[in-house]
Amino acid sequence: MKKPKKVTAPKRVVAKQSEPTITVGDKDYNVSDLSDDAKELLMIHEAASRALTKAKREAAINEIALANLANLIDKELSNN
């Protein structure tokens, strides 16, 4: 008489996530391998990049507002 085969639950497959990298020039670096100073510089760079984007948006808003104000002034002066 044969023994019944042992049944086990299927193994969970966990996908290995790739490690975050940064590319500088043509070279890739694992973020976890960077020094604390390099990581701090990367954070400062990211913050400066966000600030620059915000400043550009604000400048565009101000240019639009200035153009609209100039049109309103022109319209007001032509009514007098």
Residue pairs with C-beta under 8 A, 6 or more apart in sequence:
19 30
19 31
19 32
20 30
20 31
20 32
21 28
21 29
21 30
21 31
22 28
22 29
22 31
22 34
22 42
23 29
31 39
31 42
34 42
